[in-house]
Amino acid sequence: MVCSCLSLSHTASPSLELNPLPPPILTAGRERPGSPKALDNVPLLLYILALKTLLLCLAFAGAKIYQGRKADAALKKELAEKRRLAQQTQELLDNKKDD
């Protein structure tokens, strides 16, 4: 009887076994996420990000310059129109005085 108990204790049921970690997946040409080679492209990506930021800043600065020039041109046009109207009014007043 003792022998039968010992023989049963050596055969473990599949549900009681501990599952070991699966073996690492070996892929050709690809590195694992934690490897140092995954960080090789970081400087290039940072340069691209810096270039994109610089281009956006230059685009916004160009838009501001364009808006400023457009506003200056409109202001000059408005002042010229006011001067022209003032000159016409002065001429009409001078002509009225002469009569």
GIUR-V434318 format. One record per backbone hydrogen bond with DSSP energy under -0.5 kcal/mol. NH is the residue of the N-H (numbers start at 1). CO is the residue of the C=O. E is the energy in kcal/mol with one decimal. If there is no record, write none. Layout:
NH_CO_E + NH_CO_E
//
This chain:
5_1_-1.6 + 6_2_-2.1 + 7_3_-2.2 + 8_4_-1.6 + 9_5_-1.9 + 10_6_-1.2 + 11_7_-0.7 + 12_10_-0.8 + 16_13_-1.2 + 17_13_-0.7 + 20_18_-0.6 + 26_24_-0.5 + 27_25_-0.7 + 35_32_-2.0 + 38_35_-1.2 + 39_36_-1.4 + 40_37_-1.3 + 42_39_-1.0 + 45_41_-2.3 + 46_42_-2.4 + 47_43_-2.3 + 48_44_-2.3 + 49_45_-2.3 + 50_46_-2.5 + 51_47_-2.6 + 52_48_-2.4 + 53_49_-2.2 + 54_50_-2.5 + 55_51_-2.5 + 56_52_-2.2 + 57_53_-2.3 + 58_54_-2.5 + 59_55_-2.3 + 60_56_-2.4 + 61_57_-2.4 + 62_58_-2.5 + 63_59_-2.1 + 64_60_-2.1 + 65_61_-2.3 + 66_62_-2.5 + 67_63_-2.5 + 68_64_-2.4 + 69_65_-2.6 + 70_66_-2.3 + 71_67_-2.4 + 72_68_-2.4 + 73_69_-2.3 + 74_70_-2.0 + 75_71_-2.3 + 76_72_-2.6 + 77_73_-2.2 + 78_74_-2.3 + 79_75_-2.6 + 80_76_-2.4 + 81_77_-2.1 + 82_78_-2.2 + 83_79_-2.5 + 84_80_-2.3 + 85_81_-2.4 + 86_82_-2.6 + 87_83_-2.5 + 88_84_-2.3 + 89_85_-2.5 + 90_86_-2.4 + 91_87_-2.4 + 92_88_-2.3 + 93_89_-2.3 + 94_90_-2.5 + 95_91_-2.4 + 96_92_-1.8 + 97_93_-1.9 + 98_94_-1.7 + 99_95_-1.0
//
